[in-house]
Amino acid sequence: MFSLLTVGPDSVTLRGPTEARHGEAVTFECETSHSNPPASIQWTVNNATRNAEPTTRTEKSPRGGYVTKSSIVVSLGFDDKSKMVVCRAVNAELGVVKTEAKVLSVICKFCFLLIVKLISGLLFLVLTFSFLVHPFSVFNLRYVVFSRSKAASG
């Protein structure tokens, strides 16, 4: 008689982008190596557990046991600079945990920064606008305003 041994997942693989733009929603996929009993997948985004959204399915592995696959959608807000996405495969019965993480860098399409400084009684306002012209180049425009002298430059 054949019996399948218990085995925890040896690894977990996390697939997804490393860069995205503000306002986009990107998908990450996580897959365990074979495991018996099946492993569960837990997601964490910026140290917050995500329970409700992930879609998870378990399939029989050709190597025996089961492979667990899961995906999650991560939305990028306009205040986000980066997101840490963590996929954790857990076989609680065997006490096996495997983790994989990715950092998602957020590229801003149109960004501005306002710096206000008071120097020697003059108020300086520096506005910096950044426009993503090409994925590898950024066009910057700086505008300085002096409050008392009413001088402006571009």
C-alpha positions as CSV (number, residue, x, y, z in Angstrom):
1,M,0.0,0.0,0.0
2,F,1.3,3.5,-0.9
3,S,1.2,6.3,1.6
4,L,2.3,9.9,0.9
5,L,4.8,11.2,3.4
6,T,4.2,14.6,5.1
7,V,6.5,17.3,3.7
8,G,6.5,21.1,4.2
9,P,7.1,23.4,1.2
10,D,10.8,23.8,0.4
11,S,10.3,27.2,-1.1
12,V,7.8,29.9,-2.0
13,T,8.0,32.0,-5.2
14,L,6.7,35.6,-5.3
15,R,6.1,37.2,-8.8
16,G,5.1,40.8,-9.4
17,P,6.5,44.1,-10.6
18,T,9.2,46.1,-8.8
19,E,8.0,49.5,-10.1
20,A,4.6,51.0,-10.8
21,R,3.0,54.4,-11.0
22,H,0.7,56.3,-8.6
23,G,-2.9,55.4,-9.0
24,E,-2.2,51.9,-10.5
25,A,-3.3,48.6,-9.2
26,V,-0.8,45.8,-9.6
27,T,-1.1,42.0,-9.1
28,F,1.4,39.8,-7.2
29,E,1.3,36.0,-7.4
30,C,2.7,33.6,-4.9
31,E,3.3,29.8,-5.3
32,T,4.5,27.2,-2.9
33,S,6.6,24.1,-3.8
34,H,4.9,20.8,-3.1
35,S,3.7,20.2,0.4
36,N,1.6,17.6,2.2
37,P,-0.7,18.6,3.8
38,P,-1.3,21.6,1.6
39,A,0.3,24.9,2.8
40,S,-1.7,28.0,3.3
41,I,-0.6,31.4,2.0
42,Q,-0.6,34.6,4.1
43,W,-0.1,38.1,2.6
44,T,1.3,41.2,4.2
45,V,1.5,44.6,2.6
46,N,3.4,47.3,4.5
47,N,3.2,45.2,7.7
48,A,-0.6,44.9,7.4
49,T,-2.1,41.5,7.0
50,R,-4.4,41.1,4.0
51,N,-7.0,38.4,4.6
52,A,-10.2,39.2,2.5
53,E,-8.8,39.9,-1.0
54,P,-6.4,37.2,-1.9
55,T,-7.6,34.5,-4.3
56,T,-6.1,31.1,-3.3
57,R,-6.3,27.7,-4.9
58,T,-4.6,24.3,-4.2
59,E,-3.7,21.9,-6.9
60,K,-2.2,18.4,-6.9
61,S,1.6,18.4,-7.5
62,P,3.2,16.0,-10.0
63,R,5.8,15.4,-7.4
64,G,3.2,14.4,-4.8
65,G,1.4,16.5,-2.3
66,Y,-0.1,19.8,-3.2
67,V,0.9,23.2,-4.6
68,T,-0.8,26.3,-3.3
69,K,-1.2,29.4,-5.5
70,S,-2.5,32.8,-4.5
71,S,-2.7,36.3,-6.0
72,I,-3.4,39.7,-4.5
73,V,-4.0,43.2,-6.0
74,V,-2.1,46.1,-4.5
75,S,-3.4,49.6,-5.2
76,L,-1.0,52.5,-5.1
77,G,-2.1,55.8,-3.6
78,F,-0.7,59.2,-4.5
79,D,1.1,59.4,-1.1
80,D,2.8,56.0,-1.5
81,K,6.6,56.0,-2.1
82,S,7.0,52.2,-1.9
83,K,5.2,49.1,-0.7
84,M,6.6,46.0,0.9
85,V,4.8,42.9,-0.3
86,V,5.4,39.7,1.7
87,C,4.1,36.2,0.8
88,R,4.3,33.6,3.6
89,A,3.7,29.8,3.0
90,V,2.7,28.1,6.2
91,N,2.3,24.4,6.8
92,A,1.0,24.7,10.4
93,E,0.7,20.9,10.9
94,L,4.5,20.5,10.3
95,G,5.6,23.9,11.7
96,V,7.1,24.9,8.3
97,V,7.1,28.6,7.2
98,K,8.8,29.9,4.0
99,T,8.8,33.6,3.2
100,E,9.5,35.7,0.1
101,A,9.3,39.5,-0.1
102,K,9.4,42.2,-2.8
103,V,9.7,46.0,-2.6
104,L,7.5,47.9,-5.0
105,S,8.9,51.3,-5.9
106,V,6.3,53.9,-6.7
107,I,7.1,56.2,-9.7
108,C,5.2,59.4,-9.7
109,K,3.8,60.6,-13.1
110,F,3.3,64.2,-12.0
111,C,4.7,65.2,-8.6
112,F,5.4,68.5,-6.9
113,L,7.2,69.5,-3.8
114,L,6.7,72.8,-2.0
115,I,9.5,74.0,0.3
116,V,8.9,77.1,2.4
117,K,11.8,78.8,4.2
118,L,12.3,82.0,6.1
119,I,15.8,83.4,5.6
120,S,16.8,86.8,6.8
121,G,13.2,88.1,6.9
122,L,12.5,86.9,3.4
123,L,10.0,84.1,2.7
124,F,11.2,81.7,0.1
125,L,8.8,79.4,-1.7
126,V,10.4,76.8,-3.9
127,L,8.1,74.7,-6.0
128,T,9.5,71.7,-7.8
129,F,7.5,69.9,-10.4
130,S,8.5,66.6,-11.8
131,F,7.0,65.1,-15.0
132,L,7.7,61.6,-16.1
133,V,8.5,62.1,-19.8
134,H,10.0,58.7,-20.5
135,P,10.3,55.7,-18.1
136,F,14.0,56.6,-17.6
137,S,14.0,60.4,-17.6
138,V,12.3,63.0,-15.5
139,F,11.9,66.6,-16.4
140,N,12.1,69.0,-13.4
141,L,10.9,72.6,-13.3
142,R,11.7,74.8,-10.3
143,Y,10.1,78.0,-9.5
144,V,11.3,80.3,-6.7
145,V,9.1,83.1,-5.3
146,F,10.3,85.8,-2.9
147,S,7.5,87.3,-0.8
148,R,9.0,90.7,0.0
149,S,11.0,91.6,-3.1
150,K,8.3,90.3,-5.4
151,A,11.0,88.8,-7.6
152,A,10.3,85.5,-9.4
153,S,12.4,83.2,-11.5
154,G,11.7,80.0,-13.5
